[in-house]
Amino acid sequence: MSQVLINQYLAQLDVLRKVGGTHRESVVREAFKDLLKGWGKQHDLVFIPEYKLESATRDTRFVDGALLHELRVPFGYWEAKDAKDDLDAEIEFKFKRGYPQDNIIFEDSLHAVLIQHRAEVMRCDVADAHALEKLLKLFFSFERAEIADFRQAVAQFKTDLPAVLEALRAMIEREHAANAAFTRASKKFLKHAQEAINPGLTAADVREMLIQHILTEEIFSKVFDSEFHRDNNVARELYKLEATFFTGGLKKSTLKGLEAYYASIRAAAAQIGNHHEKQTFLKVIYENFYKVYNAKAADRLGVVYTPNEIVRFMIDGADWLCEKHFGRNLIDRDVQILDPATGTGTFICELLEHFRGTPAKLAHKYKEELHANEVAILPYYVANLNIEATYAAITGEYAEFQNLCFVDTLDNVGLHTQAHGVTADLFGSVSEENVARIKRQNGRKISVIIGNPPYNANQANENDNNKNREYPEVDARIRQTYIAESTAQKTKLYDMYARFFRWASDRLDANGVLAFVSNRSFVESRTFDGFRKVVAQEFAELYVVDLGGDVRANPKLSGTKHNVFGIQTGVAISFLVKRKGSKGGRVFYARRPELETAEEKLAFLGSAALSRLALEEVRPDAKQNWLNLTSNDFETLLPIASKDVKGATKPSQEKAIFKLFSLGISTNRDEWVYGDDPAALARRMRFFTTNYDAQRPTHDYDTTIKWSRNLKRRFEQGRRETFDAERLTRAAYRPFYSPHLYDSDLFIDEGGSKAAMFPLGKPNCAICFSDAGSRTNYVVLAVGGIADLHFGSSIDAYQQVPLYRYDEAGNRIDNITDWALAEFRKHYQPGRGRKPQPITKEAIFHFVYAVLHDPAYREKYAQNLKREFPRIPLHGDSDTVFWQWAAWGEALMALHIGYEQVAPFALVRTDVADEKVRAAGQSPKCLLKSDKETGRILIDSETMLSGVPPDAWAYLLGNRCAIDWVLDQYKEKKPRDPTIREKFDTYRFADHKEKLIDLLMRVTTVSVETARIVMAMTSRSR
Ligand SMILES: C[S@@+](CC[C@H](N)C(=O)[O-])C[C@H]1O[C@@H](n2cnc3c(N)ncnc32)[C@H](O)[C@@H]1O
């Protein structure tokens, strides 16, 4: 790789010289810069051009480039010179001016000189590729002791912190019992905190605040040489509380375990002269700290900082929109700016930088018109530090930032509209100051709200107890607006992004700009149709810059590589302009290329401006879609199912092909209720039932078994269910994988309509398909039993339409409506003259199934199928065409439902003993990988199947082919549930190997035959 980079460099140098006809530094330096950048990337180093060196004399110098560690500690520097300069004289001159001498390259496009530890270690001719490689290797092998120590210290910190935490907790507990001064002070603090911050705060919260304070005060006060946070209003109270017991020798000895960590932070911080980088350093430390200290809270509060490129782009865009719409800039008087989820204060700091050029106005802005809220104590400190330090760096003087409030933004509803007196009543007085801040902020007409709200949509596991709290007022506003206007069936709109959008829309003045970076689901998800409608009504102009990176929708992407936050959900930046009297908004949209990396996206934002961006105006359709608008005949086709028909009480209202449809089952405890081995499943469920019954109604549910909100509710209602082996059945968990299921009414969280579709022992079959709003590729597959909610992907839901349904007495009823039968007959068999084979409901079932497989249909209606239930076209007019499609459907269905019985495909099996594992007395290593190029499937380190025909891979269900679905299900996975892991982890691949090989051969037949039928469809007339 390094050779390649050097060759590229020399070639680029050649081109630049030829094109530019010059050796001028400004032209040819680009080549060396690219070389350093590319090489640095391999070492996870960030290249910063024109890096500012801060000297003690306040005399500013810029080196041409610096490579920085993620922590922002400099790794090495580069200075380019002109070929006609005297390089040695230049080096001497630069060192006199205070350039760093620990690891720096000087080059003039002819020669390169490397200085390390104040001495020249090598010089070479840059055209000598071999020598240049050696020089660069020396440069990149430089190791700063502080960084090595720091890395070690962080790893150690993770090990040491729990013990220190435990000691601190025990100490606080003890003081509670024995130290009257402490008890008094903490009671007082709690009262204050409840009154000033949130009435829901408890004594336990106070303890945690105190612990966080104790653990981090050292870090923060040392990174910035400032004592200021002793003056901060909440910190001051915490210092007082701390002083009642935790001082001197006790403090020293307790924190001794973490001293190495603190020392390494101090040492690393001392290396950073640049103020900007110091801030980033603090943010990285803080994020690291929080994730070790309390991973759950870090997740719940969304503790991640916003990359500077995004922040700058948003500030610049908001400034432009203010000017465009209101003729004023952010720096102008009376433009009040608020960051409601300030975290480490990045937005406010960057705003201060933005105003750097107008120092006179800056002071007023800082004191009167910049506002921030934060709800967590640690970010609050960091924001305070960063903001004040930035202001001091710009102006040269220290001034307290008085507009950072310690308040839950979403609780601060409506207070700004109330008289100050009311506010004072509500907020009591932990510190008069905080109340004054909140009052001041609430008294302002906010013109710009800008920030990065937290995201945590739903708690993944009830046993984690990491639930988001509710916000009755904001949630009610969401209900009245976004949900009221939505057509989605189930609306999960109480996520933090939706809440912050709702809150900010209401909080903003009649004229103003709202700029948020959030996830991108509001752009196209069906659930957000009401949201899209309402924001387009409430705002005059909307700009959305879609940064993509939705890993779940596109498995080719990776969170770390393609997503600007390194997460799985896509990201978008939005700007919403509110203007008095405006009716109906215009929506502008731009999207970054799907495969662009996060680094490229940030580089793009770093140099882009909203005002210059080519945005497309979107004209929302009647269903509030913004993207991928379709104009086709979908609306005229026969609906497969609908909410109205499902609920209809008269047959004349049943104008859809199927009456009943339902989502697959959502168990909320898959590892408990599904299983390959019925005996093991029965053992697990006996255990579950026993533990459930043994639970005492004390509300502290024993997490040996997996609880969920529904199960707790059912428990409270006194619902019980004795273990019954008759409940063991099989279900379609994933395509071509039907494990056993314990069909419980109590322990399956959401049973959908399983009782009406698949009552135990009654025959039926159903078509399972991707629900409206799915993000992954379409799935349609017939199944002979209950399907799982996440049948084709863990992030999407799947619906089922069955051939029959059953009433409570067990009577079978046709699920295909009479209306559908009449429509088909009217179309295909209108006359009475001939006596054709009459169309039956079963034939319609097959017809529908075939049409849903038709590639031309899937392509034409791809966008519709993403958003809505399918509708079915009646291909051709003749009876013969109908029967052809019905026959295809019937053949497909026989293959898909009977996949375990079809003839196995003759794959070639090769077994070669793995001597190494045998000698070690182990089983062969499980591989389960397919290789489409060679047509092979690697089963384990001893067995391979070959001869998979190319067509077999073509049969796709969602994002995988059928064979890969099967392989995936048989892998050995570590159970996530701790009880299962400990007591019931019995799955060993070796026990299932032969069964799997047999299944793969059969699924190969299914795939090849499916591909053949589907191919036939494409060549036949419709
Ligand atoms: C994504 S971070 C903000 C990052 C910030 N822009 C930065 O660069 O540091 C979200 C922040 O919102 C805070 N937060 C979460 N819920 C909040 C609420 N209801 N009110 C105020 N702040 C909240 C979190 O503690 C977290 O610091």
PDBQT file of the ligand as one rigid body, heavy atoms in Angstrom, charges set to zero:
ROOT
HETATM    1  C1  LIG A1101     -26.708  14.477  20.525  1.00  0.00    +0.000 C 
HETATM    2  S1  LIG A1101     -26.342  15.218  22.033  1.00  0.00    +0.000 S 
HETATM    3  C2  LIG A1101     -25.969  16.857  21.611  1.00  0.00    +0.000 C 
HETATM    4  C3  LIG A1101     -24.600  17.005  21.092  1.00  0.00    +0.000 C 
HETATM    5  C4  LIG A1101     -24.104  18.412  21.077  1.00  0.00    +0.000 C 
HETATM    6  N1  LIG A1101     -24.590  19.161  19.962  1.00  0.00    +0.000 N 
HETATM    7  C5  LIG A1101     -22.592  18.333  21.099  1.00  0.00    +0.000 C 
HETATM    8  O1  LIG A1101     -21.948  18.471  20.057  1.00  0.00    +0.000 OA
HETATM    9  O2  LIG A1101     -22.066  18.023  22.149  1.00  0.00    +0.000 OA
HETATM   10  C6  LIG A1101     -27.871  15.363  22.819  1.00  0.00    +0.000 C 
HETATM   11  C7  LIG A1101     -27.806  16.026  24.171  1.00  0.00    +0.000 C 
HETATM   12  O3  LIG A1101     -29.131  16.296  24.595  1.00  0.00    +0.000 OA
HETATM   13  C8  LIG A1101     -29.227  16.112  25.989  1.00  0.00    +0.000 C 
HETATM   14  N2  LIG A1101     -30.641  15.882  26.310  1.00  0.00    +0.000 N 
HETATM   15  C9  LIG A1101     -31.322  14.712  26.236  1.00  0.00    +0.000 A 
HETATM   16  N3  LIG A1101     -32.599  14.897  26.565  1.00  0.00    +0.000 NA
HETATM   17  C10 LIG A1101     -32.741  16.211  26.840  1.00  0.00    +0.000 A 
HETATM   18  C11 LIG A1101     -33.831  17.022  27.259  1.00  0.00    +0.000 A 
HETATM   19  N4  LIG A1101     -35.029  16.491  27.387  1.00  0.00    +0.000 N 
HETATM   20  N5  LIG A1101     -33.620  18.330  27.493  1.00  0.00    +0.000 NA
HETATM   21  C12 LIG A1101     -32.386  18.859  27.316  1.00  0.00    +0.000 A 
HETATM   22  N6  LIG A1101     -31.330  18.147  26.928  1.00  0.00    +0.000 NA
HETATM   23  C13 LIG A1101     -31.492  16.844  26.687  1.00  0.00    +0.000 A 
HETATM   24  C14 LIG A1101     -28.315  14.937  26.257  1.00  0.00    +0.000 C 
HETATM   25  O4  LIG A1101     -27.901  14.899  27.598  1.00  0.00    +0.000 OA
HETATM   26  C15 LIG A1101     -27.181  15.185  25.257  1.00  0.00    +0.000 C 
HETATM   27  O5  LIG A1101     -26.168  15.905  25.889  1.00  0.00    +0.000 OA
ENDROOT
TORSDOF 0
